[in-house]
Amino acid sequence: MNSYAQQLESLLKAGRSFTAAEARSAGIPASVLPYYVKTGCLERIGYGIYAPAGRPFQQYSDIEQLLKKGSRFVVCLLSALRLHDFTTQLPSSLWIAIPQGHHVPAFQGPSPVCIRLGRETFEWGVEYLERDGLNIPVYSAARTVADCFKFRNKFGLDVAIEALHEGYRLHKFTIPELHQAGDICRVSNIMTPYIMGMLQ
């Protein structure tokens, strides 16, 4: 195993997680990675995903797994509200949108809750937020509020109303952006009375 120590050291110095495929590209066969896990040099954070042992706690490790696997997804609903920092809700699972016909790869830990969307709806309103060195795809604040109204049966209307008021108070979106998102998500008729009431 010592013959791979130098290559492993270069991966560890980066301080980031890596896949078995990335290890192979660095000259380390995937078959020896479990050995380095046993010796305490590495920890396995997901199927085929490794990281330096003892690295600081990663609150986005579930998102990290999806990114490392090359999954096509966008963080949505309660998880998007948390990323945008305008909710008191703490989701117990990661909420993601994926295109219809796509699947989430094998996952270590609780599996994400998936919302499957058509291509145009899936692609509209995607932004990228930098968190803990990860470039995370997430729906815009306005799109997220509209989604909360659309999927209000999953969380309750009060969550959508709270997101609307808190997001507007924190200047996370403009009223025109809200209306556009409502049109895309087909919830304009539901959202408009609450928007008008908020502005009075």
Contact map, one row per residue, 1 for C-alpha under 8 A:
11111000000000000000000000000001000000000000000000000000000000000000000000000000000000000000000000000000000000000000000000000000000000000000000000000000000000000000000000000000000000000000000000000000
11111000000000000000000000000000000000000000000000000000000000000000000000000000000000000000000000000000000000000000000000000000000000000000000000000000000000000000000000000000000000000000000000000000
11111100000000000000000000000000000000000000000000000000000000000000000000000000000000000000000000000000000000000000000000000000000000000000000000000000000000000000000000000000000000000000000000000000
11111111000000000000000000110000000000000000000000000000000000000000000000000000000000000000000000000000000000000000000000000000000000000000000000000000000000000000000000000000000000000000000000000000
11111111100000000000000000000000000000000000000000000000000000000000000000000000000000000000000000000000000000000000000000000000000000000000000000000000000000000000000000000000000000000000000000000000
00111111110000000000000000000000000000000000000000000000000000000000000000000000000000000000000000000000000000000000000000000000000000000000000000000000000000000000000000000000000000000000000000000000
00011111111000000000000001110000000000000000000000000000000000000000000000000000000000000000000000000000000000000000000000000000000000000000000000000000000000000000000000000000000000000000000000000000
00011111111100000000001001010000000000000000000000000000000000000000000000000000000000000000000000000000000000000000000000000000000000000000000000000000000000000000000000000000000000000000000000000000
00001111111110000000000000000000000000000000000000000000000000000000000000000000000000000000000000000000000000000000000000000000000000000000000000000000000000000000000000000000000000000000000000000000
00000111111111000000000000000000000000000000000000000000000000000000000000000000000000000000000000000000000000000000000000000000000000000000000000000000000000000000000000000000000000000000000000000000
00000011111111110100001000000000000000000000000000000000000000000000000000000000000000000000000000000000000000000000000000000000000000000000000000000000000000000000000000000000000000000000000000000000
00000001111111110000000000000000000000000000000000110000000000000000000000000000000000000000000000000000000000000000000000000000000000000000000000000000000000000000000000000000000000000000000000000000
00000000111111100000000000000000000000000000000000000000000000000000000000000000000000000000000000000000000000000000000000000000000000000000000000000000000000000000000000000000000000000000000000000000
00000000011111110000000000000000000000000000000000000000000000000000000000000000000000000000000000000000000000000000000000000000000000000000000000000000000000000000000000000000000000000000000000000000
00000000001111111000000000000000000000000000000000110010000000000000000000000000000000000000000000000000000000000000000000000000000000000000000000000000000000000000000000000000000000000000000000000000
00000000001101111100000000000000000000000000000000110000000000000000000000000000000000000000000000000000000000000000000000000000000000000000000000000000000000000000000000000000000000000000000000000000
00000000000000111110000000000000000000000000000011110000000000000000000000000000000000000000000000000000000000000000000000000000000000000000000000000000000000000000000000000000000000000000000000000000
00000000001000011111011000000000000000000000000011100000000000000001000000000000000000000000000000000000000000000000000000000000000000000000000000000000000000000000000000000000000000000000000000000000
00000000000000001111111000000000000000000000000111000000000000000001100000000000000000000000000000000000000000000000000000000000000000000000000000000000000000000000000000000000000000000000000000000000
00000000000000000111111100001100100000000000000111000000000000000000000000000000000000000000000000000000000000000000000000000000000000000000000000000000000000000000000000000000000000000000000000000000
00000000000000000011111110000100000000000000000000000000000000000000000000000000000000000000000000000000000000000000000000000000000000000000000000000000000000000000000000000000000000000000000000000000
00000000000000000111111111000000000000000000000000000000000000000000000000000000000000000000000000000000000000000000000000000000000000000000000000000000000000000000000000000000000000000000000000000000
00000001001000000111111111111100000000000000000000000000000000000000000000000000000000000000000000000000000000000000000000000000000000000000000000000000000000000000000000000000000000000000000000000000
00000000000000000001111111111100000000000000000000000000000000000000000000000000000000000000000000000000000000000000000000000000000000000000000000000000000000000000000000000000000000000000000000000000
00000000000000000000111111110000000000000000000000000000000000000000000000000000000000000000000000000000000000000000000000000000000000000000000000000000000000000000000000000000000000000000000000000000
00000011000000000000011111110000000000000000000000000000000000000000000000000000000000000000000000000000000000000000000000000000000000000000000000000000000000000000000000000000000000000000000000000000
00010010000000000000001111111000000000000000000000000000000000000000000000000000000000000000000000000000000000000000000000000000000000000000000000000000000000000000000000000000000000000000000000000000
00010011000000000000001111111101100000000000000000000000000000000000000000000000000000000000000000000000000000000000000000000000000000000000000000000000000000000000000000000000000000000000000000000000
00000000000000000001001100111111100000000000000000000000000000000000000000000000000000000000000000000000000000000000000000000000000000000000000000000000000000000000000000000000000000000000000000000000
00000000000000000001101100011111100000000000000000000000000000000000000000000000000000000000000000000000000000000000000000000000000000000000000000000000000000000000000000000000000000000000000000000000
00000000000000000000000000001111110000000000000000000000000000000000000000000000000000000000000000000000000000000000000000000000000000000000000000000000000000000000000000000000000000000000000000000000
10000000000000000000000000011111111100000000000000000000000000000000000000000000000000000000000000000000000000000000000000000000000000000000000000000000000000000000000000000000000000000000000000000000
00000000000000000001000000011111111110000100000000000000000000000000000000000000000000000000000000000000000000000000000000000000000000000000000000000000000000000000000000000000000000000000000000000000
00000000000000000000000000000011111111000000000000000000000000000000000000000000000000000000000000000000000000000000000000000000000000000000000000000000000000000000000000000000000000000000000000000000
00000000000000000000000000000001111111100000000000000000000000000000000000000000000000000000000000000000000000000000000000000000000000000000000000000000000000000000000000000000000000000000000000000000
00000000000000000000000000000001111111111100000000000000000000000000000000000000000000000000000000000000000000000000000000000000000000000000000000000000000000000000000000000000000000000000000000000000
00000000000000000000000000000000111111111111000000000000000000000000000000000000000000000000000000000000000000000000000000000000000000000000000000000000000000000000000000000000000000000000000000000000
00000000000000000000000000000000011111111100000000000000000000000000000000000000000000000000000000000000000000000000000000000000000000000000000000000000000000000000000000000000000000000000000000000000
00000000000000000000000000000000001111111100000000000000000000000000000000000000000000000000000000000000000000000000000000000000000000000000000000000000000000000000000000000000000000000000000000000000
00000000000000000000000000000000000111111110000000001000000000000000000000000000000000000000000000000000000000000000000000000000000000000000000000000000000000000000000000000000000000000000000000000000
00000000000000000000000000000000000111111110000000011000000000000000000000000000000000000000000000000000000000000000000000000000000000000000000000000000000000000000000000000000000000000000000000000000
00000000000000000000000000000000100111111111000001111000000000000000000000000000000000000000000000000000000000000000000000000000000000000000000000000000000000000000000000000000000000000000000000000000
00000000000000000000000000000000000010011111100001111000000000000000000000000000000000000000000000000000000000000000000000000000000000000000000000000000000000000000000000000000000000000000000000000000
00000000000000000000000000000000000010000111111111100000000000000000000000000000000000000000000000000000000000000000000000000000000000000000000000000000000000000000000000000000000000000000000000000000
00000000000000000000000000000000000000000011111011100000000010001000000000000000000000000000000000000000000100000000000000000000000000000000000000000000000000000000000000000000000000000000000000000000
00000000000000000000000000000000000000000001111111000000000000001000000000000000000000000000000000000000001100000000000000000000000000000000000000000000000000000000000000000000000000000000000000000000
00000000000000000000000000000000000000000001111110000000000000000000000000000000000000000000000000000000011100000000000000000000000000000000000000000000000000000000000000000000000000000000000000000000
00000000000000000011000000000000000000000001011111000000000000000000000000000000000000000000000000000000000000000000000000000000000000000000000000000000000000000000000000000000000000000000000000000000
00000000000000001111000000000000000000000001111111100000000000001001000000000000000000000000000000000000000000000000000000000000000000000000000000000000000000000000000000000000000000000000000000000000
00000000000000001111000000000000000000000111110111110000000000000000000000000000000000000000000000000000000000000000000000000000000000000000000000000000000000000000000000000000000000000000000000000000
00000000000100111100000000000000000000000111100011111010000000000000000000000000000000000000000000000000000000000000000000000000000000000000000000000000000000000000000000000000000000000000000000000000
00000000000100111000000000000000000000001110000001111110000000000000000000000000000000000000000000000000000000000000000000000000000000000000000000000000000000000000000000000000000000000000000000000000
00000000000000000000000000000000000000011110000000111110000000000000000000000000000000000000000000000000000000000000000000000000000000000000000000000000000000000000000000000000000000000000000000000000
00000000000000000000000000000000000000000000000000011111000000000000000000000000000000000000000000000000000000000000000000000000000000000000000000000000000000000000000000000000000000000000000000000000
00000000000000100000000000000000000000000000000000111111100000000000000000000000000000000000000000000000000000000000000000000000000000000000000000000000000000000000000000000000000000000000000000000000
00000000000000000000000000000000000000000000000000000111110000000000000000000000000000000000000000000000000000000000000000000000000000000000000000000000000000000000000000000000000000000000000000000000
00000000000000000000000000000000000000000000000000000011111000000000000000000000000000000000000000000000000000000000000000000000000000000000000000000000000000000000000000000000000000000000000000000000
00000000000000000000000000000000000000000000000000000001111110000000000000000000000000000000000000000000000000000000000000000000000100000000000000000000000000000000000000000000000000000000000000000000
00000000000000000000000000000000000000000000000000000000111110000000000000000000000000000000000000000000000000000000000000000000000000000000000000000000000000000000000000000000000000000000000000000000
00000000000000000000000000000000000000000000000000000000011111110000000000000000000000000000000000000000000000000000000000000000000100000000000000000000000000000000000000000000000000000000000000000000
00000000000000000000000000000000000000000000100000000000011111111000000000000000000000000000000000000000000000000000000000000000000000000000000000000000000000000000000000000000000000000000000000000000
00000000000000000000000000000000000000000000000000000000000111111100000000000000000000000000010000000000000010000000000000000000000000000000000000000000000000000000000000000000000000000000000000000000
00000000000000000000000000000000000000000000000000000000000111111110000000000000000000000000000000000000000000000000000000000000000000010000000000000000000000000000000000000000000000000000000000000000
00000000000000000000000000000000000000000000000000000000000111111111000000000000000000000000000000000000000000000000000000000000000001000000000000000000000000000000000000000000000000000000000000000000
00000000000000000000000000000000000000000000110010000000000011111111100000000000000000000000000000000000001000000000000000000000000000000000000000000000000000000000000000000000000000000000000000000000
00000000000000000000000000000000000000000000000000000000000001111111111010000000000000000000000000000001100000000000000000000000000000000000000000000000000000000000000000000000000000000000000000000000
00000000000000000000000000000000000000000000000000000000000000111111111000000000000000000000000000000000000000000000000000000000000000000000000000000000000000000000000000000000000000000000000000000000
00000000000000000110000000000000000000000000000010000000000000011111111000000000000000000000000000000000000000000000000000000000000000000000000000000000000000000000000000000000000000000000000000000000
00000000000000000010000000000000000000000000000000000000000000001111111000000000000000000000000000000000100000000000000000000000000000000000000000000000000000000000000000000000000000000000000000000000
00000000000000000000000000000000000000000000000000000000000000000111111100000000000000000000000000000000000000000000000000000000000000000000000000000000000000000000000000000000000000000000000000000000
00000000000000000000000000000000000000000000000000000000000000000111111110000000000000000000000000000001100000000000000000000000000000000000000000000000000000000000000000000000000000000000000000000000
00000000000000000000000000000000000000000000000000000000000000000000011111000000000000000000000001100100000000000000000000000000000000000000000000000000000000000000000000000000000000000000000000000000
00000000000000000000000000000000000000000000000000000000000000000100001111100000000000000000000111100000000000000000000000000000000000001000000000000000000000000000000000000000000000000000000000000000
00000000000000000000000000000000000000000000000000000000000000000000000111110000000000000000000111000000000000000000000000000100000000011110000000000000000000000000000000000000000000000000000000000000
00000000000000000000000000000000000000000000000000000000000000000000000011111011000000000000011110000000000000000000000000000000000000011110000000000000000000000000000000000000000000000000000000000000
00000000000000000000000000000000000000000000000000000000000000000000000001111111100000000000001110000000000000000000000000000000000000000110000100100000000000000000000000000000000000000000000000000000
00000000000000000000000000000000000000000000000000000000000000000000000000111111100000000000001100000000000000000000000000000000000000000000000110110000000000000000000000000000000000000000000000000000
00000000000000000000000000000000000000000000000000000000000000000000000000011111110000001110001000000000000000000000000000000000000000000000000000010000000000000000000000000000000000000000000000000000
00000000000000000000000000000000000000000000000000000000000000000000000000111111111000000010011100000000000000000000000000000000000000000000000000000000000000000000000000000000000000000000000000000000
00000000000000000000000000000000000000000000000000000000000000000000000000111111111100000000001000000000000000000000000000000000000000000110100100000000000000000000000000000000000000000000000000000000
00000000000000000000000000000000000000000000000000000000000000000000000000011111111111100000000000000000000000000000000000000000000000000000100100000000000000000010000000000000000000000000000000000000
00000000000000000000000000000000000000000000000000000000000000000000000000000111111111101100000000000000000000000000000000000000000000000000000000000000000000000000000000000000000000000000000000000000
00000000000000000000000000000000000000000000000000000000000000000000000000000011111110000000000000000000000000000000000000000000000000000100000000000000000000000000000000000000000000000000000000000000
00000000000000000000000000000000000000000000000000000000000000000000000000000001111111000000000000000000000000000000000000000000000000000000100000000000000000000000000000000000000000000000000000000000
00000000000000000000000000000000000000000000000000000000000000000000000000000000111111100000000000000000000000000000000000000000000000000000000000000000000000000000000000000000000000000000000000000000
00000000000000000000000000000000000000000000000000000000000000000000000000000000110111110000000000000000000000000000000000000000000000000000000000000000000000000010011001000000000000000000000000000000
00000000000000000000000000000000000000000000000000000000000000000000000000000000110011111000000000000000000000000000000000000000000000000000000000000000000000000110010000000000000000000000000000000000
00000000000000000000000000000000000000000000000000000000000000000000000000000000000001111100000000000000000000000000000000000000000000000000000000000000000000000000000000000000000000000000000000000000
00000000000000000000000000000000000000000000000000000000000000000000000000000100010000111110000000000000000000000000000000000000000000000000000000000000000000000000000000000000000000000000000000000000
00000000000000000000000000000000000000000000000000000000000000000000000000000100010000011111000000000000000000000000000000000000000000000000000000000000000000000000000000000000000000000000000000000000
00000000000000000000000000000000000000000000000000000000000000000000000000000110000000001111110000000000000000000000000000000000000000000000000000000000000000000000000000000000000000000000000000000000
00000000000000000000000000000000000000000000000000000000000000000000000000000000000000000111110000000000000000000000000000000000000000000000000000000000000000000000000000000000000000000000000000000000
00000000000000000000000000000000000000000000000000000000000000000000000000000000000000000011111000000000000001111000000000000000000000000000000000000000000000000000000000000000000000000000000000000000
00000000000000000000000000000000000000000000000000000000000001000000000000100010000000000011111100000000000000111000000000000000000000000000000000000000000000000000000000000000000000000000000000000000
00000000000000000000000000000000000000000000000000000000000000000000000000111111000000000000111110000000000000011110000000000000000000000000000000000000000000000000000000000000000000000000000000000000
00000000000000000000000000000000000000000000000000000000000000000000000011111010000000000000011111000000000000011110000000000000000000000000000000000000000000000000000000000000000000000000000000000000
00000000000000000000000000000000000000000000000000000000000000000000000011110000000000000000001111100000000000000111100001000000000000000000000000000000000000000000000000000000000000000000000000000000
00000000000000000000000000000000000000000000000000000000000000000000000111000000000000000000000111110110000000000111100001000000000000000000000000000000000000000000000000000000000000000000000000000000
00000000000000000000000000000000000000000000000000000000000000000000000110000000000000000000000011111100000000000001111001000000000000000000000000000000000000000000000000000000000000000000000000000000
00000000000000000000000000000000000000000000000000000000000000000000000000000000000000000000000001111100000000000001111000000000000000000000000000000000000000000000000000000000000000000000000000000000
00000000000000000000000000000000000000000000000000000000000000000000000000000000000000000000000000111110000000000000000000000000000000000000000000000000000000000000000000000000000000000000000000000000
00000000000000000000000000000000000000000000000000000000000000000000000100000000000000000000000001111111000000000000000000000000000000000000000000000000000000000000000000000000000000000000000000000000
00000000000000000000000000000000000000000000000000000000000000000000000000000000000000000000000001001111100000000000000000000000000000000000000000000000000000000000000000000000000000000000000000000000
00000000000000000000000000000000000000000000000000000000000000000100001000000000000000000000000000000111111000000000000000000000000000000000000000000000000000000000000000000000000000000000000000000000
00000000000000000000000000000000000000000000000000000000000000000100101000000000000000000000000000000011111000000000000000000000000000000000000000000000000000000000000000000000000000000000000000000000
00000000000000000000000000000000000000000000001000000000000000000000000000000000000000000000000000000001111100000000000000000000000000000000000000000000000000000000000000000000000000000000000000000000
00000000000000000000000000000000000000000000011000000000000000001000000000000000000000000000000000000001111111100000000000000000000000000000000000000000000000000000000000000000000000000000000000000000
00000000000000000000000000000000000000000000111000000000000000000000000000000000000000000000000000000000011111100000000000000000000000000000000000000000000000000000000000000000000000000000000000000000
00000000000000000000000000000000000000000000000000000000000001000000000000000000000000000000000000000000001111100000000000000000000000000000000000000000000000000000000000000000000000000000000000000000
00000000000000000000000000000000000000000000000000000000000000000000000000000000000000000000100000000000001111110000000000000000000000000000000000000000000000000000000000000000000000000000000000000000
00000000000000000000000000000000000000000000000000000000000000000000000000000000000000000000110000000000001111111000000000000000000000000000000000000000000000000000000000000000000000000000000000000000
00000000000000000000000000000000000000000000000000000000000000000000000000000000000000000000111100000000000001111100000000000000000000000000000000000000000000000000000000000000000000000000000000000000
00000000000000000000000000000000000000000000000000000000000000000000000000000000000000000000111100000000000000111110000000000000000000000000000000000000000000000000000000000000000000000000000000000000
00000000000000000000000000000000000000000000000000000000000000000000000000000000000000000000001111000000000000011111000000000000000000000000000000000000000000000000000000000000000000000000000000000000
00000000000000000000000000000000000000000000000000000000000000000000000000000000000000000000001111000000000000001111100000000000000000000000000000000000000000000000000000000000000000000000000000000000
00000000000000000000000000000000000000000000000000000000000000000000000000000000000000000000000011110000000000000111110000000000000000000000000000000000000000000000000000000000000000000000000000000000
00000000000000000000000000000000000000000000000000000000000000000000000000000000000000000000000011110000000000000011111011000000000000000000000000000000000000000000000000000000000000000000000000000000
00000000000000000000000000000000000000000000000000000000000000000000000000000000000000000000000000110000000000000001111111000000000000000000000000000000000000000000000000000000000000000000000000000000
00000000000000000000000000000000000000000000000000000000000000000000000000000000000000000000000000110000000000000000111111100000000000000000000000000000000000000000000000000000000000000000000000000000
00000000000000000000000000000000000000000000000000000000000000000000000000000000000000000000000000000000000000000000011111110000000000000000000000000000000000000000000000000000000000000000000000000000
00000000000000000000000000000000000000000000000000000000000000000000000000000000000000000000000000000000000000000000111111110000000000000000000000000000000000000000000000000000000000011000000000000000
00000000000000000000000000000000000000000000000000000000000000000000000000000000000000000000000011100000000000000000111111110000000000000000000000000000000000000000000000000000000000000000000000000000
00000000000000000000000000000000000000000000000000000000000000000000000000000000000000000000000000000000000000000000001111111100000000000000000000000000000000000000000000000000000000000000000000000000
00000000000000000000000000000000000000000000000000000000000000000000000000000000000000000000000000000000000000000000000111111100000000000000000000000000000000000000000000000000000000000000000000000000
00000000000000000000000000000000000000000000000000000000000000000000000000000000000000000000000000000000000000000000000000111110000000000011001000000000000000000000000000000000000010000000000000000000
00000000000000000000000000000000000000000000000000000000000000000000000001000000000000000000000000000000000000000000000000111111000000001111000000000000000000000000000000000000000000000000000000000000
00000000000000000000000000000000000000000000000000000000000000000000000000000000000000000000000000000000000000000000000000001111100000001111000000000000000000000000000000000000000000000000000000000000
00000000000000000000000000000000000000000000000000000000000000000000000000000000000000000000000000000000000000000000000000000111110000111100000000000000000000000000000000000000000000000000000000000000
00000000000000000000000000000000000000000000000000000000000000000000000000000000000000000000000000000000000000000000000000000011111001111100000000000000000000000000000000000000000000000000000000000000
00000000000000000000000000000000000000000000000000000000000000000000000000000000000000000000000000000000000000000000000000000001111111110000000000000000000000000000000000000000000000000000000000000000
00000000000000000000000000000000000000000000000000000000000000000000000000000000000000000000000000000000000000000000000000000000111111110000000000000000000000000000000000000000000000000000000000000000
00000000000000000000000000000000000000000000000000000000010100000000000000000000000000000000000000000000000000000000000000000000011111000000000000000000000000000000000000000000000000000000000000000000
00000000000000000000000000000000000000000000000000000000000000000000000000000000000000000000000000000000000000000000000000000000011111100000000000000000000000000000000000000000000000000000000000000000
00000000000000000000000000000000000000000000000000000000000000010000000000000000000000000000000000000000000000000000000000000000111111110000000000000000000000000000000000000000000000000000000000000000
00000000000000000000000000000000000000000000000000000000000000000000000000000000000000000000000000000000000000000000000000000001111011111000000000000000000000000000000000000000000000000000000000000000
00000000000000000000000000000000000000000000000000000000000000100000000001100000000000000000000000000000000000000000000000000001111001111100000000000000000000000000000000000000000000000000000000000000
00000000000000000000000000000000000000000000000000000000000000000000000011100000000000000000000000000000000000000000000000000111100000111110000000000000000000000000000000000000000000000000000000000000
00000000000000000000000000000000000000000000000000000000000000000000000001110001001000000000000000000000000000000000000000000111100000011111000000000000000000000000000000000000000000000000000000000000
00000000000000000000000000000000000000000000000000000000000000000000000001110001000000000000000000000000000000000000000000001110000000001111101100000000000000000000000000000000000000000000000000000000
00000000000000000000000000000000000000000000000000000000000000000000000000000000000000000000000000000000000000000000000000001110000000000111111100000000000000000000000000000000000000000000000000000000
00000000000000000000000000000000000000000000000000000000000000000000000000000001100100000000000000000000000000000000000000000000000000000011111110000000000000000000001000011000000000000000000000000000
00000000000000000000000000000000000000000000000000000000000000000000000000000000000000000000000000000000000000000000000000000000000000000001111111000000000000000000000000011100110010000000000000000000
00000000000000000000000000000000000000000000000000000000000000000000000000000000000000000000000000000000000000000000000000001000000000000011111111100000000000000000000000000000010011001000000000000000
00000000000000000000000000000000000000000000000000000000000000000000000000011001100000000000000000000000000000000000000000000000000000000011111111110000000000000000000000000000000000000000000000000000
00000000000000000000000000000000000000000000000000000000000000000000000000001000000000000000000000000000000000000000000000000000000000000000111111111000000000010011000000000000010000000000000000000000
00000000000000000000000000000000000000000000000000000000000000000000000000000000000000000000000000000000000000000000000000000000000000000000011111111100000000010000000000000000010011001010001000000000
00000000000000000000000000000000000000000000000000000000000000000000000000011000000000000000000000000000000000000000000000000000000000000000001111111110000000000000000000000000000000001000000000000000
00000000000000000000000000000000000000000000000000000000000000000000000000001100000000000000000000000000000000000000000000000000000000000000000111111111001010110010000000000000000000000000000000000000
00000000000000000000000000000000000000000000000000000000000000000000000000000000000000000000000000000000000000000000000000000000000000000000000011111111000010010000000000000000000000000010011000000000
00000000000000000000000000000000000000000000000000000000000000000000000000000000000000000000000000000000000000000000000000000000000000000000000001111111000000000000000000000000000000001110000000000000
00000000000000000000000000000000000000000000000000000000000000000000000000000000000000000000000000000000000000000000000000000000000000000000000000111111111000000000000000000000000000000000000000000000
00000000000000000000000000000000000000000000000000000000000000000000000000000000000000000000000000000000000000000000000000000000000000000000000000011111111110110000000000000000000000000000000000000000
00000000000000000000000000000000000000000000000000000000000000000000000000000000000000000000000000000000000000000000000000000000000000000000000000000011111110000000000000000000000000000000000000000000
00000000000000000000000000000000000000000000000000000000000000000000000000000000000000000000000000000000000000000000000000000000000000000000000000000011111100000000000000000000000000000000000000000000
00000000000000000000000000000000000000000000000000000000000000000000000000000000000000000000000000000000000000000000000000000000000000000000000000010011111111100000000000000000000000000000000000000000
00000000000000000000000000000000000000000000000000000000000000000000000000000000000000000000000000000000000000000000000000000000000000000000000000000001111111110000000000000000000000000000000000000000
00000000000000000000000000000000000000000000000000000000000000000000000000000000000000000000000000000000000000000000000000000000000000000000000000011001101111111000000000000000000000000000000000000000
00000000000000000000000000000000000000000000000000000000000000000000000000000000000000000000000000000000000000000000000000000000000000000000000000000000001111111100000000000000000000000000000000000000
00000000000000000000000000000000000000000000000000000000000000000000000000000000000000000000000000000000000000000000000000000000000000000000000000010001001111111110000000000000000000000000000000000000
00000000000000000000000000000000000000000000000000000000000000000000000000000000000000000000000000000000000000000000000000000000000000000000000011011001000111111111000000000000000000000000000000000000
00000000000000000000000000000000000000000000000000000000000000000000000000000000000000000000000000000000000000000000000000000000000000000000000000000000000011111111100000000000000000000000000001000000
00000000000000000000000000000000000000000000000000000000000000000000000000000000000000100000000000000000000000000000000000000000000000000000000000000000000001111111110000000000000000000000000000000000
00000000000000000000000000000000000000000000000000000000000000000000000000000000100001100000000000000000000000000000000000000000000000000000000010010000000000111111111000000000000000000000000000000000
00000000000000000000000000000000000000000000000000000000000000000000000000000000000000000000000000000000000000000000000000000000000000000000000010000000000000011111111100000000000000000000000000100000
00000000000000000000000000000000000000000000000000000000000000000000000000000000000000000000000000000000000000000000000000000000000000000000000000000000000000001111111110000000000000000000000000000100
00000000000000000000000000000000000000000000000000000000000000000000000000000000000001100000000000000000000000000000000000000000000000000000000000000000000000000111111111000000000000000000000000000000
00000000000000000000000000000000000000000000000000000000000000000000000000000000000001000000000000000000000000000000000000000000000000000000100000000000000000000011111111111000000000000000000000000000
00000000000000000000000000000000000000000000000000000000000000000000000000000000000000000000000000000000000000000000000000000000000000000000000000000000000000000001111111111100000000000000000000000000
00000000000000000000000000000000000000000000000000000000000000000000000000000000000000000000000000000000000000000000000000000000000000000000000000000000000000000000111111110000000000000000000000000000
00000000000000000000000000000000000000000000000000000000000000000000000000000000000001000000000000000000000000000000000000000000000000000000000000000000000000000000011111110000000000000000000000000000
00000000000000000000000000000000000000000000000000000000000000000000000000000000000000000000000000000000000000000000000000000000000000000000000000000000000000000000001111111100000000000000000000000000
00000000000000000000000000000000000000000000000000000000000000000000000000000000000000000000000000000000000000000000000000000000000000000000110000000000000000000000001111111100000000000000000000000000
00000000000000000000000000000000000000000000000000000000000000000000000000000000000000000000000000000000000000000000000000000000000000000000110000000000000000000000001100111110110000000000000000000000
00000000000000000000000000000000000000000000000000000000000000000000000000000000000000000000000000000000000000000000000000000000000000000000010000000000000000000000000100111111110000000000000000000000
00000000000000000000000000000000000000000000000000000000000000000000000000000000000000000000000000000000000000000000000000000000000000000000000000000000000000000000000000001111111000000000000000000000
00000000000000000000000000000000000000000000000000000000000000000000000000000000000000000000000000000000000000000000000000000000000000000000000000000000000000000000000000000111111100000000000000000000
00000000000000000000000000000000000000000000000000000000000000000000000000000000000000000000000000000000000000000000000000000000000000000000010000000000000000000000000000001111111110000000000000000000
00000000000000000000000000000000000000000000000000000000000000000000000000000000000000000000000000000000000000000000000000000000000000000000011011000000000000000000000000001111111111000000000000000000
00000000000000000000000000000000000000000000000000000000000000000000000000000000000000000000000000000000000000000000000000000000000000000000000000000000000000000000000000000011111111100001000100000000
00000000000000000000000000000000000000000000000000000000000000000000000000000000000000000000000000000000000000000000000000000000000000000000000000000000000000000000000000000001111111110000000000000000
00000000000000000000000000000000000000000000000000000000000000000000000000000000000000000000000000000000000000000000000000001000000000000000011001000000000000000000000000000000111111111000000000000000
00000000000000000000000000000000000000000000000000000000000000000000000000000000000000000000000000000000000000000000000000000000000000000000001001000000000000000000000000000000011111111111001000000000
00000000000000000000000000000000000000000000000000000000000000000000000000000000000000000000000000000000000000000000000000000000000000000000000000000000000000000000000000000000001111111111000000000000
00000000000000000000000000000000000000000000000000000000000000000000000000000000000000000000000000000000000000000000000010000000000000000000000000000000000000000000000000000000000111111110000000000000
00000000000000000000000000000000000000000000000000000000000000000000000000000000000000000000000000000000000000000000000010000000000000000000001001100100000000000000000000000000000011111111000000000000
00000000000000000000000000000000000000000000000000000000000000000000000000000000000000000000000000000000000000000000000000000000000000000000000000000100000000000000000000000000000001111111100000000000
00000000000000000000000000000000000000000000000000000000000000000000000000000000000000000000000000000000000000000000000000000000000000000000000001001100000000000000000000000000000001111111111000000000
00000000000000000000000000000000000000000000000000000000000000000000000000000000000000000000000000000000000000000000000000000000000000000000000000000000000000000000000000000000001001101111111100000000
00000000000000000000000000000000000000000000000000000000000000000000000000000000000000000000000000000000000000000000000000000000000000000000000000000000000000000000000000000000000000000111111110000000
00000000000000000000000000000000000000000000000000000000000000000000000000000000000000000000000000000000000000000000000000000000000000000000000000001000000000000000000000000000000000000011111111000000
00000000000000000000000000000000000000000000000000000000000000000000000000000000000000000000000000000000000000000000000000000000000000000000000001001000000000000000000000000000000001000011111111100000
00000000000000000000000000000000000000000000000000000000000000000000000000000000000000000000000000000000000000000000000000000000000000000000000000000000000000000000000000000000001000000001111111110000
00000000000000000000000000000000000000000000000000000000000000000000000000000000000000000000000000000000000000000000000000000000000000000000000000000000000000000000000000000000000000000000111111111000
00000000000000000000000000000000000000000000000000000000000000000000000000000000000000000000000000000000000000000000000000000000000000000000000000000000000000001000000000000000000000000000011111111100
00000000000000000000000000000000000000000000000000000000000000000000000000000000000000000000000000000000000000000000000000000000000000000000000000000000000000000001000000000000000000000000001111111110
00000000000000000000000000000000000000000000000000000000000000000000000000000000000000000000000000000000000000000000000000000000000000000000000000000000000000000000000000000000000000000000000111111111
00000000000000000000000000000000000000000000000000000000000000000000000000000000000000000000000000000000000000000000000000000000000000000000000000000000000000000000000000000000000000000000000011111111
00000000000000000000000000000000000000000000000000000000000000000000000000000000000000000000000000000000000000000000000000000000000000000000000000000000000000000000100000000000000000000000000001111111
00000000000000000000000000000000000000000000000000000000000000000000000000000000000000000000000000000000000000000000000000000000000000000000000000000000000000000000000000000000000000000000000000111111
00000000000000000000000000000000000000000000000000000000000000000000000000000000000000000000000000000000000000000000000000000000000000000000000000000000000000000000000000000000000000000000000000011111
